[in-house]
Amino acid sequence: MADDWSFEKGLSELESVVKELESGDLPLEKAIQVFERGVGLSERCRKELEAAETRVEVLVRRGDKIEAEPFDPPKE
């Protein structure tokens, strides 16, 4: 991936990979290559999310102190 990679670009590429695989129009070897790309994108996005989660944990304030707190996004 290029140096201008961002989470948003990675997620967009991952969505394209999923659509391409869901189309069912790929020969087996091409489908495997696209799947491998998707796995790589997924891993990179996951790492980016983990890093962001860590930053959020560090910045959570409790009273006058900054205390680490697990990131718990609201469930829909």
PDB file of N, CA, C and O in Angstrom, chain B, residues numbered from 101:
ATOM      1  N   MET B 101       0.834  -1.183   0.000  1.00  0.00           N
ATOM      2  CA  MET B 101       0.000   0.000   0.000  1.00  0.00           C
ATOM      3  C   MET B 101       0.875   1.241   0.000  1.00  0.00           C
ATOM      4  O   MET B 101       2.018   1.210   0.456  1.00  0.00           O
ATOM      5  N   ALA B 102       0.345   2.301  -0.500  1.00  0.00           N
ATOM      6  CA  ALA B 102       1.094   3.548  -0.624  1.00  0.00           C
ATOM      7  C   ALA B 102       1.292   4.193   0.739  1.00  0.00           C
ATOM      8  O   ALA B 102       0.620   3.853   1.712  1.00  0.00           O
ATOM      9  N   ASP B 103       2.247   5.148   0.786  1.00  0.00           N
ATOM     10  CA  ASP B 103       2.537   5.864   2.021  1.00  0.00           C
ATOM     11  C   ASP B 103       1.386   6.759   2.458  1.00  0.00           C
ATOM     12  O   ASP B 103       1.331   7.151   3.623  1.00  0.00           O
ATOM     13  N   ASP B 104       0.471   7.092   1.563  1.00  0.00           N
ATOM     14  CA  ASP B 104      -0.652   7.959   1.917  1.00  0.00           C
ATOM     15  C   ASP B 104      -1.837   7.156   2.446  1.00  0.00           C
ATOM     16  O   ASP B 104      -2.976   7.621   2.395  1.00  0.00           O
ATOM     17  N   TRP B 105      -1.572   5.958   2.950  1.00  0.00           N
ATOM     18  CA  TRP B 105      -2.613   5.089   3.478  1.00  0.00           C
ATOM     19  C   TRP B 105      -3.274   5.743   4.679  1.00  0.00           C
ATOM     20  O   TRP B 105      -2.612   6.379   5.499  1.00  0.00           O
ATOM     21  N   SER B 106      -4.576   5.581   4.773  1.00  0.00           N
ATOM     22  CA  SER B 106      -5.318   6.031   5.946  1.00  0.00           C
ATOM     23  C   SER B 106      -6.351   4.955   6.259  1.00  0.00           C
ATOM     24  O   SER B 106      -6.665   4.116   5.415  1.00  0.00           O
ATOM     25  N   PHE B 107      -6.866   4.987   7.462  1.00  0.00           N
ATOM     26  CA  PHE B 107      -7.877   4.022   7.857  1.00  0.00           C
ATOM     27  C   PHE B 107      -9.066   4.086   6.906  1.00  0.00           C
ATOM     28  O   PHE B 107      -9.587   3.057   6.475  1.00  0.00           O
ATOM     29  N   GLU B 108      -9.485   5.301   6.586  1.00  0.00           N
ATOM     30  CA  GLU B 108     -10.646   5.468   5.713  1.00  0.00           C
ATOM     31  C   GLU B 108     -10.406   4.867   4.333  1.00  0.00           C
ATOM     32  O   GLU B 108     -11.290   4.218   3.774  1.00  0.00           O
ATOM     33  N   LYS B 109      -9.214   5.082   3.782  1.00  0.00           N
ATOM     34  CA  LYS B 109      -8.887   4.499   2.474  1.00  0.00           C
ATOM     35  C   LYS B 109      -8.842   2.977   2.570  1.00  0.00           C
ATOM     36  O   LYS B 109      -9.340   2.276   1.689  1.00  0.00           O
ATOM     37  N   GLY B 110      -8.244   2.477   3.640  1.00  0.00           N
ATOM     38  CA  GLY B 110      -8.170   1.031   3.835  1.00  0.00           C
ATOM     39  C   GLY B 110      -9.545   0.405   3.940  1.00  0.00           C
ATOM     40  O   GLY B 110      -9.806  -0.646   3.354  1.00  0.00           O
ATOM     41  N   LEU B 111     -10.419   1.050   4.687  1.00  0.00           N
ATOM     42  CA  LEU B 111     -11.780   0.544   4.849  1.00  0.00           C
ATOM     43  C   LEU B 111     -12.534   0.570   3.521  1.00  0.00           C
ATOM     44  O   LEU B 111     -13.280  -0.357   3.207  1.00  0.00           O
ATOM     45  N   SER B 112     -12.338   1.624   2.753  1.00  0.00           N
ATOM     46  CA  SER B 112     -12.977   1.725   1.445  1.00  0.00           C
ATOM     47  C   SER B 112     -12.485   0.616   0.518  1.00  0.00           C
ATOM     48  O   SER B 112     -13.276   0.002  -0.199  1.00  0.00           O
ATOM     49  N   GLU B 113     -11.179   0.362   0.534  1.00  0.00           N
ATOM     50  CA  GLU B 113     -10.615  -0.717  -0.288  1.00  0.00           C
ATOM     51  C   GLU B 113     -11.153  -2.069   0.167  1.00  0.00           C
ATOM     52  O   GLU B 113     -11.452  -2.933  -0.657  1.00  0.00           O
ATOM     53  N   LEU B 114     -11.275  -2.249   1.474  1.00  0.00           N
ATOM     54  CA  LEU B 114     -11.794  -3.502   2.009  1.00  0.00           C
ATOM     55  C   LEU B 114     -13.241  -3.713   1.561  1.00  0.00           C
ATOM     56  O   LEU B 114     -13.623  -4.830   1.215  1.00  0.00           O
ATOM     57  N   GLU B 115     -14.039  -2.661   1.566  1.00  0.00           N
ATOM     58  CA  GLU B 115     -15.416  -2.759   1.085  1.00  0.00           C
ATOM     59  C   GLU B 115     -15.455  -3.158  -0.391  1.00  0.00           C
ATOM     60  O   GLU B 115     -16.306  -3.944  -0.806  1.00  0.00           O
ATOM     61  N   SER B 116     -14.530  -2.613  -1.176  1.00  0.00           N
ATOM     62  CA  SER B 116     -14.455  -2.983  -2.604  1.00  0.00           C
ATOM     63  C   SER B 116     -14.094  -4.451  -2.772  1.00  0.00           C
ATOM     64  O   SER B 116     -14.635  -5.139  -3.638  1.00  0.00           O
ATOM     65  N   VAL B 117     -13.179  -4.924  -1.940  1.00  0.00           N
ATOM     66  CA  VAL B 117     -12.782  -6.329  -1.986  1.00  0.00           C
ATOM     67  C   VAL B 117     -13.985  -7.227  -1.687  1.00  0.00           C
ATOM     68  O   VAL B 117     -14.218  -8.219  -2.379  1.00  0.00           O
ATOM     69  N   VAL B 118     -14.735  -6.871  -0.661  1.00  0.00           N
ATOM     70  CA  VAL B 118     -15.909  -7.667  -0.286  1.00  0.00           C
ATOM     71  C   VAL B 118     -16.911  -7.710  -1.432  1.00  0.00           C
ATOM     72  O   VAL B 118     -17.437  -8.775  -1.757  1.00  0.00           O
ATOM     73  N   LYS B 119     -17.178  -6.561  -2.045  1.00  0.00           N
ATOM     74  CA  LYS B 119     -18.126  -6.524  -3.172  1.00  0.00           C
ATOM     75  C   LYS B 119     -17.639  -7.389  -4.325  1.00  0.00           C
ATOM     76  O   LYS B 119     -18.417  -8.105  -4.954  1.00  0.00           O
ATOM     77  N   GLU B 120     -16.326  -7.312  -4.594  1.00  0.00           N
ATOM     78  CA  GLU B 120     -15.763  -8.097  -5.692  1.00  0.00           C
ATOM     79  C   GLU B 120     -15.908  -9.591  -5.419  1.00  0.00           C
ATOM     80  O   GLU B 120     -16.239 -10.363  -6.319  1.00  0.00           O
ATOM     81  N   LEU B 121     -15.658  -9.993  -4.177  1.00  0.00           N
ATOM     82  CA  LEU B 121     -15.784 -11.405  -3.828  1.00  0.00           C
ATOM     83  C   LEU B 121     -17.249 -11.851  -3.841  1.00  0.00           C
ATOM     84  O   LEU B 121     -17.557 -12.967  -4.258  1.00  0.00           O
ATOM     85  N   GLU B 122     -18.137 -10.985  -3.390  1.00  0.00           N
ATOM     86  CA  GLU B 122     -19.563 -11.328  -3.357  1.00  0.00           C
ATOM     87  C   GLU B 122     -20.166 -11.459  -4.745  1.00  0.00           C
ATOM     88  O   GLU B 122     -21.187 -12.123  -4.921  1.00  0.00           O
ATOM     89  N   SER B 123     -19.540 -10.827  -5.729  1.00  0.00           N
ATOM     90  CA  SER B 123     -20.079 -10.897  -7.087  1.00  0.00           C
ATOM     91  C   SER B 123     -20.068 -12.322  -7.611  1.00  0.00           C
ATOM     92  O   SER B 123     -20.920 -12.696  -8.417  1.00  0.00           O
ATOM     93  N   GLY B 124     -19.108 -13.117  -7.159  1.00  0.00           N
ATOM     94  CA  GLY B 124     -19.034 -14.507  -7.607  1.00  0.00           C
ATOM     95  C   GLY B 124     -18.549 -14.678  -9.028  1.00  0.00           C
ATOM     96  O   GLY B 124     -18.614 -15.777  -9.579  1.00  0.00           O
ATOM     97  N   ASP B 125     -18.058 -13.595  -9.637  1.00  0.00           N
ATOM     98  CA  ASP B 125     -17.643 -13.645 -11.035  1.00  0.00           C
ATOM     99  C   ASP B 125     -16.144 -13.871 -11.225  1.00  0.00           C
ATOM    100  O   ASP B 125     -15.649 -13.798 -12.349  1.00  0.00           O
ATOM    101  N   LEU B 126     -15.423 -14.142 -10.148  1.00  0.00           N
ATOM    102  CA  LEU B 126     -13.976 -14.270 -10.245  1.00  0.00           C
ATOM    103  C   LEU B 126     -13.559 -15.727 -10.423  1.00  0.00           C
ATOM    104  O   LEU B 126     -14.138 -16.627  -9.815  1.00  0.00           O
ATOM    105  N   PRO B 127     -12.548 -15.949 -11.265  1.00  0.00           N
ATOM    106  CA  PRO B 127     -11.973 -17.293 -11.317  1.00  0.00           C
ATOM    107  C   PRO B 127     -11.327 -17.596  -9.962  1.00  0.00           C
ATOM    108  O   PRO B 127     -10.975 -16.677  -9.223  1.00  0.00           O
ATOM    109  N   LEU B 128     -11.175 -18.845  -9.646  1.00  0.00           N
ATOM    110  CA  LEU B 128     -10.689 -19.264  -8.332  1.00  0.00           C
ATOM    111  C   LEU B 128      -9.378 -18.588  -7.941  1.00  0.00           C
ATOM    112  O   LEU B 128      -9.274 -18.051  -6.839  1.00  0.00           O
ATOM    113  N   GLU B 129      -8.394 -18.603  -8.803  1.00  0.00           N
ATOM    114  CA  GLU B 129      -7.080 -18.033  -8.457  1.00  0.00           C
ATOM    115  C   GLU B 129      -7.180 -16.540  -8.180  1.00  0.00           C
ATOM    116  O   GLU B 129      -6.560 -16.043  -7.240  1.00  0.00           O
ATOM    117  N   LYS B 130      -7.946 -15.826  -8.978  1.00  0.00           N
ATOM    118  CA  LYS B 130      -8.142 -14.388  -8.767  1.00  0.00           C
ATOM    119  C   LYS B 130      -8.890 -14.144  -7.448  1.00  0.00           C
ATOM    120  O   LYS B 130      -8.564 -13.213  -6.712  1.00  0.00           O
ATOM    121  N   ALA B 131      -9.884 -14.976  -7.154  1.00  0.00           N
ATOM    122  CA  ALA B 131     -10.636 -14.847  -5.906  1.00  0.00           C
ATOM    123  C   ALA B 131      -9.722 -15.031  -4.704  1.00  0.00           C
ATOM    124  O   ALA B 131      -9.859 -14.325  -3.705  1.00  0.00           O
ATOM    125  N   ILE B 132      -8.802 -15.964  -4.793  1.00  0.00           N
ATOM    126  CA  ILE B 132      -7.844 -16.185  -3.698  1.00  0.00           C
ATOM    127  C   ILE B 132      -6.950 -14.961  -3.522  1.00  0.00           C
ATOM    128  O   ILE B 132      -6.690 -14.543  -2.394  1.00  0.00           O
ATOM    129  N   GLN B 133      -6.481 -14.389  -4.615  1.00  0.00           N
ATOM    130  CA  GLN B 133      -5.637 -13.187  -4.545  1.00  0.00           C
ATOM    131  C   GLN B 133      -6.399 -12.024  -3.915  1.00  0.00           C
ATOM    132  O   GLN B 133      -5.865 -11.314  -3.063  1.00  0.00           O
ATOM    133  N   VAL B 134      -7.635 -11.835  -4.333  1.00  0.00           N
ATOM    134  CA  VAL B 134      -8.460 -10.747  -3.796  1.00  0.00           C
ATOM    135  C   VAL B 134      -8.726 -10.991  -2.314  1.00  0.00           C
ATOM    136  O   VAL B 134      -8.687 -10.056  -1.514  1.00  0.00           O
ATOM    137  N   PHE B 135      -8.995 -12.243  -1.945  1.00  0.00           N
ATOM    138  CA  PHE B 135      -9.228 -12.595  -0.548  1.00  0.00           C
ATOM    139  C   PHE B 135      -7.987 -12.289   0.298  1.00  0.00           C
ATOM    140  O   PHE B 135      -8.098 -11.730   1.389  1.00  0.00           O
ATOM    141  N   GLU B 136      -6.803 -12.658  -0.212  1.00  0.00           N
ATOM    142  CA  GLU B 136      -5.554 -12.372   0.507  1.00  0.00           C
ATOM    143  C   GLU B 136      -5.383 -10.871   0.714  1.00  0.00           C
ATOM    144  O   GLU B 136      -4.959 -10.435   1.784  1.00  0.00           O
ATOM    145  N   ARG B 137      -5.706 -10.094  -0.293  1.00  0.00           N
ATOM    146  CA  ARG B 137      -5.630  -8.635  -0.165  1.00  0.00           C
ATOM    147  C   ARG B 137      -6.590  -8.161   0.929  1.00  0.00           C
ATOM    148  O   ARG B 137      -6.241  -7.304   1.740  1.00  0.00           O
ATOM    149  N   GLY B 138      -7.782  -8.716   0.943  1.00  0.00           N
ATOM    150  CA  GLY B 138      -8.762  -8.354   1.959  1.00  0.00           C
ATOM    151  C   GLY B 138      -8.289  -8.676   3.364  1.00  0.00           C
ATOM    152  O   GLY B 138      -8.507  -7.893   4.288  1.00  0.00           O
ATOM    153  N   VAL B 139      -7.649  -9.813   3.530  1.00  0.00           N
ATOM    154  CA  VAL B 139      -7.125 -10.193   4.838  1.00  0.00           C
ATOM    155  C   VAL B 139      -6.055  -9.185   5.282  1.00  0.00           C
ATOM    156  O   VAL B 139      -6.027  -8.778   6.443  1.00  0.00           O
ATOM    157  N   GLY B 140      -5.193  -8.794   4.370  1.00  0.00           N
ATOM    158  CA  GLY B 140      -4.164  -7.800   4.692  1.00  0.00           C
ATOM    159  C   GLY B 140      -4.770  -6.451   5.071  1.00  0.00           C
ATOM    160  O   GLY B 140      -4.342  -5.821   6.038  1.00  0.00           O
ATOM    161  N   LEU B 141      -5.754  -6.021   4.316  1.00  0.00           N
ATOM    162  CA  LEU B 141      -6.426  -4.756   4.624  1.00  0.00           C
ATOM    163  C   LEU B 141      -7.140  -4.825   5.968  1.00  0.00           C
ATOM    164  O   LEU B 141      -7.102  -3.876   6.751  1.00  0.00           O
ATOM    165  N   SER B 142      -7.780  -5.939   6.223  1.00  0.00           N
ATOM    166  CA  SER B 142      -8.486  -6.123   7.485  1.00  0.00           C
ATOM    167  C   SER B 142      -7.526  -6.046   8.664  1.00  0.00           C
ATOM    168  O   SER B 142      -7.829  -5.413   9.675  1.00  0.00           O
ATOM    169  N   GLU B 143      -6.391  -6.677   8.537  1.00  0.00           N
ATOM    170  CA  GLU B 143      -5.389  -6.664   9.609  1.00  0.00           C
ATOM    171  C   GLU B 143      -4.847  -5.254   9.836  1.00  0.00           C
ATOM    172  O   GLU B 143      -4.682  -4.821  10.976  1.00  0.00           O
ATOM    173  N   ARG B 144      -4.579  -4.561   8.767  1.00  0.00           N
ATOM    174  CA  ARG B 144      -4.053  -3.194   8.905  1.00  0.00           C
ATOM    175  C   ARG B 144      -5.092  -2.269   9.548  1.00  0.00           C
ATOM    176  O   ARG B 144      -4.747  -1.453  10.402  1.00  0.00           O
ATOM    177  N   CYS B 145      -6.344  -2.390   9.146  1.00  0.00           N
ATOM    178  CA  CYS B 145      -7.417  -1.589   9.752  1.00  0.00           C
ATOM    179  C   CYS B 145      -7.588  -1.945  11.229  1.00  0.00           C
ATOM    180  O   CYS B 145      -7.791  -1.062  12.062  1.00  0.00           O
ATOM    181  N   ARG B 146      -7.505  -3.236  11.552  1.00  0.00           N
ATOM    182  CA  ARG B 146      -7.630  -3.664  12.943  1.00  0.00           C
ATOM    183  C   ARG B 146      -6.537  -3.057  13.811  1.00  0.00           C
ATOM    184  O   ARG B 146      -6.803  -2.597  14.922  1.00  0.00           O
ATOM    185  N   LYS B 147      -5.313  -3.057  13.307  1.00  0.00           N
ATOM    186  CA  LYS B 147      -4.199  -2.467  14.052  1.00  0.00           C
ATOM    187  C   LYS B 147      -4.409  -0.971  14.254  1.00  0.00           C
ATOM    188  O   LYS B 147      -4.124  -0.439  15.327  1.00  0.00           O
ATOM    189  N   GLU B 148      -4.900  -0.305  13.238  1.00  0.00           N
ATOM    190  CA  GLU B 148      -5.174   1.128  13.334  1.00  0.00           C
ATOM    191  C   GLU B 148      -6.244   1.399  14.394  1.00  0.00           C
ATOM    192  O   GLU B 148      -6.124   2.341  15.177  1.00  0.00           O
ATOM    193  N   LEU B 149      -7.286   0.573  14.415  1.00  0.00           N
ATOM    194  CA  LEU B 149      -8.345   0.724  15.421  1.00  0.00           C
ATOM    195  C   LEU B 149      -7.811   0.469  16.832  1.00  0.00           C
ATOM    196  O   LEU B 149      -8.171   1.182  17.769  1.00  0.00           O
ATOM    197  N   GLU B 150      -6.966  -0.533  16.983  1.00  0.00           N
ATOM    198  CA  GLU B 150      -6.378  -0.813  18.297  1.00  0.00           C
ATOM    199  C   GLU B 150      -5.543   0.363  18.781  1.00  0.00           C
ATOM    200  O   GLU B 150      -5.586   0.710  19.961  1.00  0.00           O
ATOM    201  N   ALA B 151      -4.784   0.976  17.882  1.00  0.00           N
ATOM    202  CA  ALA B 151      -3.979   2.134  18.256  1.00  0.00           C
ATOM    203  C   ALA B 151      -4.864   3.296  18.682  1.00  0.00           C
ATOM    204  O   ALA B 151      -4.565   3.981  19.660  1.00  0.00           O
ATOM    205  N   ALA B 152      -5.946   3.520  17.955  1.00  0.00           N
ATOM    206  CA  ALA B 152      -6.878   4.595  18.307  1.00  0.00           C
ATOM    207  C   ALA B 152      -7.538   4.304  19.652  1.00  0.00           C
ATOM    208  O   ALA B 152      -7.717   5.208  20.468  1.00  0.00           O
ATOM    209  N   GLU B 153      -7.894   3.063  19.875  1.00  0.00           N
ATOM    210  CA  GLU B 153      -8.515   2.667  21.141  1.00  0.00           C
ATOM    211  C   GLU B 153      -7.570   2.937  22.311  1.00  0.00           C
ATOM    212  O   GLU B 153      -7.994   3.421  23.361  1.00  0.00           O
ATOM    213  N   THR B 154      -6.306   2.625  22.127  1.00  0.00           N
ATOM    214  CA  THR B 154      -5.318   2.880  23.172  1.00  0.00           C
ATOM    215  C   THR B 154      -5.220   4.368  23.463  1.00  0.00           C
ATOM    216  O   THR B 154      -5.146   4.771  24.624  1.00  0.00           O
ATOM    217  N   ARG B 155      -5.219   5.179  22.431  1.00  0.00           N
ATOM    218  CA  ARG B 155      -5.152   6.634  22.628  1.00  0.00           C
ATOM    219  C   ARG B 155      -6.374   7.142  23.388  1.00  0.00           C
ATOM    220  O   ARG B 155      -6.248   8.008  24.253  1.00  0.00           O
ATOM    221  N   VAL B 156      -7.561   6.608  23.071  1.00  0.00           N
ATOM    222  CA  VAL B 156      -8.780   7.013  23.766  1.00  0.00           C
ATOM    223  C   VAL B 156      -8.692   6.628  25.238  1.00  0.00           C
ATOM    224  O   VAL B 156      -9.056   7.417  26.111  1.00  0.00           O
ATOM    225  N   GLU B 157      -8.212   5.423  25.516  1.00  0.00           N
ATOM    226  CA  GLU B 157      -8.082   4.972  26.901  1.00  0.00           C
ATOM    227  C   GLU B 157      -7.195   5.921  27.710  1.00  0.00           C
ATOM    228  O   GLU B 157      -7.500   6.233  28.861  1.00  0.00           O
ATOM    229  N   VAL B 158      -6.113   6.370  27.112  1.00  0.00           N
ATOM    230  CA  VAL B 158      -5.173   7.236  27.809  1.00  0.00           C
ATOM    231  C   VAL B 158      -5.788   8.600  28.097  1.00  0.00           C
ATOM    232  O   VAL B 158      -5.433   9.235  29.090  1.00  0.00           O
ATOM    233  N   LEU B 159      -6.690   9.054  27.262  1.00  0.00           N
ATOM    234  CA  LEU B 159      -7.225  10.402  27.388  1.00  0.00           C
ATOM    235  C   LEU B 159      -8.506  10.516  28.217  1.00  0.00           C
ATOM    236  O   LEU B 159      -9.013  11.619  28.424  1.00  0.00           O
ATOM    237  N   VAL B 160      -9.020   9.405  28.682  1.00  0.00           N
ATOM    238  CA  VAL B 160     -10.254   9.445  29.467  1.00  0.00           C
ATOM    239  C   VAL B 160      -9.966  10.111  30.811  1.00  0.00           C
ATOM    240  O   VAL B 160      -9.019   9.742  31.506  1.00  0.00           O
ATOM    241  N   ARG B 161     -10.788  11.092  31.166  1.00  0.00           N
ATOM    242  CA  ARG B 161     -10.591  11.821  32.429  1.00  0.00           C
ATOM    243  C   ARG B 161     -11.569  11.335  33.485  1.00  0.00           C
ATOM    244  O   ARG B 161     -12.733  11.049  33.205  1.00  0.00           O
ATOM    245  N   ARG B 162     -11.064  11.250  34.702  1.00  0.00           N
ATOM    246  CA  ARG B 162     -11.887  10.946  35.876  1.00  0.00           C
ATOM    247  C   ARG B 162     -11.515  11.971  36.935  1.00  0.00           C
ATOM    248  O   ARG B 162     -10.425  11.924  37.504  1.00  0.00           O
ATOM    249  N   GLY B 163     -12.437  12.906  37.194  1.00  0.00           N
ATOM    250  CA  GLY B 163     -12.142  13.948  38.175  1.00  0.00           C
ATOM    251  C   GLY B 163     -11.008  14.817  37.692  1.00  0.00           C
ATOM    252  O   GLY B 163     -11.034  15.313  36.566  1.00  0.00           O
ATOM    253  N   ASP B 164     -10.010  15.007  38.535  1.00  0.00           N
ATOM    254  CA  ASP B 164      -8.853  15.828  38.194  1.00  0.00           C
ATOM    255  C   ASP B 164      -7.725  15.016  37.573  1.00  0.00           C
ATOM    256  O   ASP B 164      -6.696  15.571  37.187  1.00  0.00           O
ATOM    257  N   LYS B 165      -7.913  13.721  37.477  1.00  0.00           N
ATOM    258  CA  LYS B 165      -6.852  12.843  36.996  1.00  0.00           C
ATOM    259  C   LYS B 165      -7.217  12.262  35.636  1.00  0.00           C
ATOM    260  O   LYS B 165      -8.387  12.163  35.267  1.00  0.00           O
ATOM    261  N   ILE B 166      -6.200  11.891  34.926  1.00  0.00           N
ATOM    262  CA  ILE B 166      -6.406  11.122  33.697  1.00  0.00           C
ATOM    263  C   ILE B 166      -6.128   9.674  34.061  1.00  0.00           C
ATOM    264  O   ILE B 166      -5.028   9.330  34.494  1.00  0.00           O
ATOM    265  N   GLU B 167      -7.131   8.832  33.883  1.00  0.00           N
ATOM    266  CA  GLU B 167      -6.981   7.418  34.190  1.00  0.00           C
ATOM    267  C   GLU B 167      -7.323   6.599  32.959  1.00  0.00           C
ATOM    268  O   GLU B 167      -8.250   6.918  32.215  1.00  0.00           O
ATOM    269  N   ALA B 168      -6.566   5.551  32.764  1.00  0.00           N
ATOM    270  CA  ALA B 168      -6.870   4.645  31.661  1.00  0.00           C
ATOM    271  C   ALA B 168      -8.178   3.940  31.959  1.00  0.00           C
ATOM    272  O   ALA B 168      -8.429   3.500  33.081  1.00  0.00           O
ATOM    273  N   GLU B 169      -8.996   3.846  30.940  1.00  0.00           N
ATOM    274  CA  GLU B 169     -10.289   3.185  31.071  1.00  0.00           C
ATOM    275  C   GLU B 169     -10.528   2.425  29.778  1.00  0.00           C
ATOM    276  O   GLU B 169     -10.298   2.970  28.698  1.00  0.00           O
ATOM    277  N   PRO B 170     -10.978   1.193  29.858  1.00  0.00           N
ATOM    278  CA  PRO B 170     -11.232   0.454  28.625  1.00  0.00           C
ATOM    279  C   PRO B 170     -12.221   1.177  27.734  1.00  0.00           C
ATOM    280  O   PRO B 170     -13.205   1.747  28.206  1.00  0.00           O
ATOM    281  N   PHE B 171     -11.954   1.148  26.462  1.00  0.00           N
ATOM    282  CA  PHE B 171     -12.850   1.755  25.488  1.00  0.00           C
ATOM    283  C   PHE B 171     -14.022   0.803  25.288  1.00  0.00           C
ATOM    284  O   PHE B 171     -13.824  -0.357  24.928  1.00  0.00           O
ATOM    285  N   ASP B 172     -15.228   1.280  25.515  1.00  0.00           N
ATOM    286  CA  ASP B 172     -16.422   0.460  25.387  1.00  0.00           C
ATOM    287  C   ASP B 172     -17.451   1.208  24.543  1.00  0.00           C
ATOM    288  O   ASP B 172     -18.279   1.944  25.080  1.00  0.00           O
ATOM    289  N   PRO B 173     -17.400   1.018  23.214  1.00  0.00           N
ATOM    290  CA  PRO B 173     -18.348   1.751  22.355  1.00  0.00           C
ATOM    291  C   PRO B 173     -19.771   1.318  22.642  1.00  0.00           C
ATOM    292  O   PRO B 173     -20.006   0.177  23.040  1.00  0.00           O
ATOM    293  N   PRO B 174     -20.731   2.224  22.441  1.00  0.00           N
ATOM    294  CA  PRO B 174     -22.129   1.869  22.680  1.00  0.00           C
ATOM    295  C   PRO B 174     -22.575   0.744  21.741  1.00  0.00           C
ATOM    296  O   PRO B 174     -22.189   0.704  20.573  1.00  0.00           O
ATOM    297  N   LYS B 175     -23.372  -0.140  22.258  1.00  0.00           N
ATOM    298  CA  LYS B 175     -23.905  -1.248  21.453  1.00  0.00           C
ATOM    299  C   LYS B 175     -25.199  -0.800  20.809  1.00  0.00           C
ATOM    300  O   LYS B 175     -26.037  -0.175  21.459  1.00  0.00           O
ATOM    301  N   GLU B 176     -25.369  -1.113  19.535  1.00  0.00           N
ATOM    302  CA  GLU B 176     -26.588  -0.734  18.822  1.00  0.00           C
ATOM    303  C   GLU B 176     -27.611  -1.833  18.886  1.00  0.00           C
ATOM    304  O   GLU B 176     -28.704  -1.691  18.339  1.00  0.00           O
TER     305      GLU B 176
END
